Amino acid sequence: MLDGIGADPRIGRTYMQPSYGFGGSCLPKELTTLAVAGRTLGLPMHVTAAASAANHAAQERFAERIASALGGVAGRTVGLLGLAFKAGTDDTRDSPALRLAEWLLERGATVRAYDPAAGRQASSRLPGLDVVDDPARAVLGADVVVIATEWPEFRDLPWAEWADGGAPRLVFDGRRLLDASALRAAGYRVVALGDGRGDPPETLTAGVTAAAAPAVDARSDP
């Protein structure tokens, strides 16, 4: 679908990528501004209100799918890859990744997170988050790993090597970034956003270990 939409030069592919929600400092704020302006003039802004509601609902649904696959997140450790609202920036304003981390923390999970640029900003916004300086420290020993921001370098992580080195066998790819077929061949159970070939729900909790101890978007803004 994105290929078809992106073929229109008036739209393009630059700011349209798979995601479980959009964030940043522009689009969410602009939707709110339009809704307020409409109400001021007595005009119901159905589309803008629906877009905002759908965005929040999609993020909530993604978080709930993770919790369901784990049989609950309390006492679990989640390895979160990505904190910025999109790759190539350290901006965590209205970031779906940070909102996901907050949702998990509020429900008793330990969240170990890595981002190439946004770690410091995320730490200041969400003090309970365990931000680490190496992706391996986020992934190894966790119960599930979640791709939350589409940083290209996450594709090149040693997934096959980690499969035998303590990586969780459950991967949620919220950005359709990774090669799901290669991960499954390496022994991972994969839920890829928008991929109808995701592993059946009943198989996701198989082999999920007890919680490990912590270790030592469509895009909006240009």
C-alpha positions in Angstrom: 0.0 0.0 0.0 2.8 2.4 0.9 4.5 1.7 -2.4 1.3 2.7 -4.2 0.7 5.9 -2.2 4.4 6.8 -2.4 4.4 6.5 -6.2 2.3 9.7 -6.3 5.0 12.5 -6.4 2.8 14.8 -4.5 3.1 12.5 -1.5 6.2 10.4 -1.9 7.7 7.9 0.5 10.0 10.2 2.6 7.7 10.7 5.6 5.6 7.5 5.3 7.0 4.5 7.0 5.3 1.6 9.0 4.8 2.5 12.6 2.6 1.7 15.6 1.9 5.5 16.0 3.2 8.9 15.0 4.8 11.6 17.2 7.2 14.5 17.2 6.5 18.2 17.8 4.5 19.0 14.7 1.7 16.7 13.6 0.2 15.9 17.0 0.2 19.6 17.9 -1.2 20.6 14.6 -4.1 18.2 14.9 -4.9 19.6 18.3 -4.6 23.2 17.0 -7.0 22.4 14.1 -9.5 20.8 16.5 -9.4 23.8 18.8 -9.8 26.3 15.9 -12.8 24.3 14.6 -14.5 24.3 18.0 -13.9 28.0 18.3 -15.8 28.5 15.1 -18.5 26.1 16.0 -17.3 23.5 13.5 -16.9 19.8 14.5 -13.5 18.6 13.3 -14.3 15.0 12.9 -11.3 14.0 10.8 -8.6 15.6 13.1 -10.2 14.3 16.2 -10.4 10.8 14.7 -6.8 10.9 13.5 -5.6 11.8 17.1 -7.8 9.1 18.6 -6.6 6.5 16.1 -3.0 7.3 16.8 -3.4 6.9 20.6 -5.5 3.7 20.1 -2.8 2.2 17.8 -0.1 2.8 20.4 -2.2 1.3 23.2 -3.0 -1.7 21.0 0.6 -2.3 20.3 1.5 -2.2 24.0 -1.3 -4.5 24.9 -0.2 -7.1 22.3 3.2 -7.2 23.9 1.7 -7.6 27.3 -0.6 -10.4 26.0 2.2 -12.3 24.4 4.1 -12.2 27.7 1.1 -13.2 29.8 1.5 -9.8 31.5 4.5 -7.4 31.8 4.8 -7.2 35.6 8.2 -8.5 36.6 9.2 -8.9 33.0 12.2 -7.2 31.4 11.7 -5.5 28.0 14.6 -4.6 25.7 13.5 -1.5 23.9 15.5 -0.5 20.8 14.8 3.2 20.0 13.5 6.1 22.0 13.4 9.0 19.5 10.1 9.6 17.7 11.9 8.8 14.4 15.4 7.8 13.3 18.0 10.4 12.7 17.1 12.7 15.6 17.4 12.9 19.4 13.9 14.3 19.6 11.7 12.5 22.1 8.8 14.9 22.1 5.5 13.0 21.9 7.6 9.9 21.0 5.6 6.7 20.7 8.7 4.8 21.9 8.8 6.8 25.1 5.1 6.5 25.6 5.4 2.7 25.2 8.2 2.7 27.8 6.1 4.6 30.2 3.1 2.3 29.7 5.3 -0.7 30.4 6.9 0.8 33.5 3.5 1.8 34.9 2.5 -1.9 34.8 5.6 -3.2 36.6 8.0 -4.0 33.8 11.7 -3.2 33.8 12.6 -1.4 30.6 16.2 -1.5 29.4 16.4 0.9 26.4 19.0 1.9 23.8 18.9 4.7 21.3 21.9 6.0 19.3 21.1 9.6 20.0 18.1 10.1 22.3 19.2 8.4 25.5 19.9 11.5 27.5 16.7 13.2 26.5 14.7 10.1 27.3 16.3 9.7 30.7 15.3 13.3 31.7 11.7 12.7 30.5 11.3 9.3 32.1 13.5 8.8 35.2 12.4 5.2 35.8 13.8 4.1 32.4 17.1 2.1 32.4 18.9 3.7 29.5 22.0 1.7 28.4 24.9 2.6 26.2 25.0 -0.6 24.1 22.2 -2.4 22.3 23.5 -5.7 23.6 22.8 -4.6 27.1 19.2 -3.8 26.2 18.6 -7.1 24.4 20.5 -9.9 26.2 18.7 -11.3 29.2 15.4 -9.6 28.4 12.1 -11.4 28.0 11.2 -9.6 24.8 12.9 -7.1 22.4 10.9 -4.3 20.8 11.9 -2.3 17.8 10.4 1.1 18.7 12.3 3.4 16.4 13.5 2.7 12.8 17.3 3.3 13.3 18.9 1.5 10.3 21.7 0.2 12.4 19.3 -2.1 14.2 19.1 -4.2 11.1 22.8 -4.9 11.3 22.9 -6.1 14.9 24.2 -9.7 15.4 20.8 -11.2 15.7 21.8 -14.7 14.7 24.7 -14.7 17.2 22.5 -13.3 19.9 20.0 -16.1 19.4 22.5 -18.4 21.1 23.8 -15.8 23.5 20.9 -14.9 25.8 18.6 -12.9 23.5 14.9 -13.3 24.0 13.2 -15.5 21.5 10.3 -13.0 21.2 10.7 -10.0 18.9 8.1 -7.2 18.3 9.0 -5.2 15.3 7.0 -2.0 15.5 8.6 -0.5 12.5 8.8 -3.4 10.0 12.5 -2.8 10.1 14.0 -6.3 10.4 14.1 -9.3 8.1 11.4 -11.3 9.8 12.2 -14.4 7.7 15.9 -14.4 8.8 15.0 -13.9 12.4 12.6 -16.8 12.3 15.2 -19.0 10.7 17.5 -18.1 13.6 14.9 -19.3 16.0 13.1 -16.1 17.0 9.3 -15.7 17.3 8.5 -12.5 15.5 5.5 -10.1 15.4 6.1 -7.6 12.7 3.7 -4.7 12.4 1.3 -5.1 9.6 2.7 -8.5 8.7 -0.2 -11.0 8.4 2.4 -13.8 8.7 3.1 -13.1 12.4 3.4 -16.0 14.7 0.1 -17.3 16.1 -0.7 -15.9 19.5 -0.5 -19.3 21.2 3.1 -19.8 20.2 4.4 -16.4 21.4 4.6 -17.3 25.1 6.2 -20.7 24.5 9.8 -20.5 25.6 9.4 -17.1 27.3 11.6 -17.2 30.3 11.1 -15.7 33.8 12.0 -12.1 34.1 15.7 -11.5 34.0 17.6 -9.2 36.4 18.6 -5.8 35.0 22.0 -6.0 33.3 25.5 -3.7 34.0 5.5 6.5 11.9 4.0 7.4 9.5 6.5 10.1 10.6 5.4 13.6 11.4 8.2 16.1 11.6 10.6 16.6 8.6 
